[in-house]
């Protein structure tokens, strides 16, 4: 059974938050071990889960639609495109 990317991102996110929470829970007893849990949870969130999520969400989108070209700015403002007078 293949796991969907959506579920993989969710599992990594929950595991990262769990590691961070556990790290803060044991910080009084075992500080060195707690810092490792907090650090690994942070790495999991920002270096694994976030790029996977961004890849999943941007697969079907065109980058050109989000570029600030003159044509796209006019579309956003609702203005008609300028045509040169000599054409």
Backbone as CSV, one residue per row, in Angstrom:
resi,resn,N_x,N_y,N_z,CA_x,CA_y,CA_z,C_x,C_y,C_z
1,UNK,0.843,-1.183,0.000,0.000,0.000,0.000,0.890,1.249,0.000
2,UNK,0.646,2.097,-0.948,1.422,3.327,-1.029,0.808,4.394,-0.130
3,UNK,1.676,5.108,0.546,1.210,6.196,1.397,1.236,7.482,0.582
4,UNK,0.176,8.238,0.661,0.112,9.486,-0.088,1.030,10.519,0.549
5,UNK,1.483,11.437,-0.287,2.388,12.488,0.187,1.716,13.340,1.255
6,UNK,0.405,13.541,1.116,-0.346,14.321,2.104,-0.259,13.671,3.478
7,UNK,-0.407,12.355,3.523,-0.350,11.655,4.802,1.071,11.619,5.365
8,UNK,2.056,11.503,4.481,3.446,11.518,4.924,3.799,12.858,5.569
9,UNK,3.369,13.947,4.961,3.622,15.277,5.528,2.942,15.405,6.887
10,UNK,1.724,14.899,6.996,0.993,14.967,8.268,1.704,14.152,9.349
11,UNK,2.176,12.963,8.999,2.872,12.119,9.976,4.169,12.782,10.430
12,UNK,4.927,13.339,9.500,6.187,14.010,9.862,5.919,15.226,10.730
13,UNK,4.875,15.977,10.408,4.530,17.167,11.192,4.129,16.787,12.612
14,UNK,3.270,15.785,12.739,2.854,15.366,14.081,4.013,14.792,14.884
15,UNK,4.884,14.016,14.229,6.047,13.472,14.927,6.995,14.589,15.371
16,UNK,7.142,15.609,14.548,8.013,16.734,14.904,7.458,17.505,16.087
17,UNK,6.161,17.787,16.050,5.550,18.482,17.189,5.623,17.616,18.455
18,UNK,5.449,16.308,18.286,5.569,15.406,19.430,6.964,15.420,20.024
19,UNK,7.989,15.426,19.164,9.372,15.463,19.647,9.665,16.776,20.366
20,UNK,9.173,17.875,19.810,9.385,19.176,20.464,8.680,19.208,21.815
21,UNK,7.449,18.725,21.865,6.701,18.694,23.125,7.365,17.806,24.168
22,UNK,7.818,16.631,23.727,8.511,15.730,24.649,9.810,16.351,25.144
23,UNK,10.504,17.061,24.272,11.737,17.729,24.679,11.494,18.769,25.755
24,UNK,10.408,19.540,25.599,10.088,20.536,26.627,9.593,19.875,27.909
25,UNK,8.992,18.698,27.795,8.491,17.990,28.974,9.629,17.462,29.846
26,UNK,10.713,16.980,29.216,11.806,16.377,29.992,12.986,17.313,30.193
27,UNK,12.841,18.582,29.870,13.987,19.495,29.914,14.551,19.656,31.329
28,UNK,13.733,19.496,32.356,14.240,19.640,33.728,15.092,18.442,34.146
29,UNK,14.734,17.255,33.675,15.420,16.039,34.118,16.673,15.755,33.300
30,UNK,16.527,15.780,31.977,17.646,15.437,31.100,17.785,16.520,30.036
31,UNK,18.519,17.541,30.355,18.600,18.711,29.484,19.257,18.404,28.142
32,UNK,20.322,17.615,28.152,21.022,17.324,26.895,20.144,16.515,25.940
33,UNK,19.456,15.534,26.480,18.552,14.711,25.659,17.363,15.545,25.181
34,UNK,16.888,16.447,26.017,15.756,17.289,25.657,16.100,18.211,24.492
35,UNK,17.297,18.769,24.502,17.716,19.652,23.410,17.804,18.894,22.086
36,UNK,18.197,17.628,22.142,18.254,16.814,20.924,16.854,16.568,20.364
37,UNK,15.886,16.313,21.244,14.513,16.116,20.782,13.941,17.403,20.187
38,UNK,14.177,18.513,20.849,13.670,19.794,20.351,14.320,20.133,19.009
39,UNK,15.605,19.930,18.902,16.313,20.217,17.653,15.876,19.310,16.517
40,UNK,15.717,18.023,16.793,15.289,17.112,15.731,13.855,17.392,15.304
41,UNK,12.998,17.807,16.215,11.635,18.187,15.856,11.614,19.425,14.982
42,UNK,12.460,20.377,15.292,12.554,21.591,14.483,13.091,21.291,13.089
43,UNK,14.099,20.441,13.008,14.641,20.037,11.704,13.573,19.307,10.903
44,UNK,12.827,18.445,11.567,11.757,17.720,10.880,10.708,18.651,10.306
45,UNK,10.363,19.680,11.052,9.357,20.628,10.570,9.857,21.463,9.407
46,UNK,11.013,22.075,9.578,11.441,23.081,8.613,12.279,22.552,7.460
47,UNK,12.954,21.429,7.631,13.791,20.919,6.544,13.202,19.692,5.852
48,UNK,12.176,19.086,6.438,11.567,17.915,5.805,10.097,18.173,5.478
49,UNK,9.281,18.497,6.480,7.841,18.638,6.271,7.495,19.849,5.411
50,UNK,8.122,20.993,5.655,7.796,22.204,4.894,8.132,22.067,3.405
51,UNK,9.342,21.612,3.023,9.593,21.446,1.589,8.684,20.408,0.921
52,UNK,8.368,19.310,1.630,7.445,18.328,1.062,6.062,18.927,0.856
53,UNK,5.604,19.716,1.816,4.301,20.364,1.686,4.292,21.355,0.523
54,UNK,5.340,22.158,0.418,5.400,23.128,-0.675,5.475,22.432,-2.029
55,UNK,6.198,21.340,-2.121,6.259,20.577,-3.365,4.891,20.016,-3.722
56,UNK,4.196,19.464,-2.726,2.872,18.876,-2.953,1.865,19.920,-3.422
57,UNK,1.905,21.088,-2.818,0.926,22.117,-3.145,1.234,22.850,-4.439
58,UNK,2.479,22.857,-4.877,2.818,23.644,-6.067,3.051,22.781,-7.298
59,UNK,2.726,21.513,-7.249,2.962,20.627,-8.381,2.211,21.057,-9.634
60,UNK,0.972,21.442,-9.499,0.129,21.735,-10.653,0.088,23.208,-11.016
61,UNK,0.903,24.014,-10.437,0.836,25.458,-10.679,1.969,25.910,-11.590
62,UNK,1.680,26.956,-12.345,2.687,27.537,-13.227,3.351,28.701,-12.507
63,UNK,4.648,28.741,-12.534,5.396,29.811,-11.877,5.137,31.141,-12.584
64,UNK,4.925,31.102,-13.890,4.720,32.334,-14.660,3.480,33.104,-14.202
65,UNK,2.482,32.401,-13.667,1.271,33.079,-13.195,1.539,33.936,-11.965
66,UNK,2.602,33.647,-11.242,2.897,34.369,-10.007,4.018,35.394,-10.159
67,UNK,4.572,35.512,-11.339,5.628,36.490,-11.591,4.988,37.871,-11.758
68,UNK,5.651,38.893,-11.279,5.134,40.255,-11.393,5.616,40.879,-12.702
69,UNK,4.994,40.442,-13.768,5.274,41.053,-15.055,4.289,42.191,-15.277
70,UNK,4.554,43.019,-16.259,3.665,44.156,-16.527,2.258,43.676,-16.891
71,UNK,2.189,42.601,-17.641,0.886,42.063,-18.041,0.087,41.563,-16.838
72,UNK,0.744,40.854,-15.915,0.050,40.342,-14.730,-0.361,41.471,-13.788
73,UNK,0.438,42.512,-13.702,0.079,43.656,-12.858,-1.160,44.339,-13.415
74,UNK,-1.249,44.487,-14.725,-2.436,45.093,-15.341,-3.666,44.217,-15.125
75,UNK,-3.502,42.893,-15.183,-4.624,41.990,-14.918,-5.135,42.168,-13.491
76,UNK,-4.203,42.292,-12.541,-4.592,42.451,-11.137,-5.303,43.772,-10.908
77,UNK,-4.873,44.815,-11.606,-5.482,46.132,-11.446,-6.785,46.256,-12.229
78,UNK,-7.032,45.334,-13.139,-8.255,45.374,-13.925,-8.189,46.329,-15.101
79,UNK,-6.999,46.752,-15.486,-6.835,47.669,-16.600,-6.648,46.880,-17.888
80,UNK,-7.027,47.508,-18.996,-6.808,46.876,-20.293,-5.354,47.074,-20.690
81,UNK,-4.789,46.125,-21.427,-3.386,46.272,-21.829,-3.187,47.428,-22.780
82,UNK,-2.075,48.121,-22.612,-1.742,49.256,-23.476,-1.293,48.752,-24.843
83,UNK,-1.766,49.396,-25.878,-1.287,49.107,-27.218,-0.538,50.347,-27.701
84,UNK,0.605,50.156,-28.288,1.337,51.307,-28.800,0.505,52.028,-29.883
85,UNK,0.670,53.348,-29.961,-0.135,54.151,-30.881,0.204,53.880,-32.339
86,UNK,1.402,53.434,-32.639,1.784,53.253,-34.021,1.367,51.881,-34.577
87,UNK,0.667,51.088,-33.808,0.231,49.774,-34.325,-1.263,49.707,-34.445
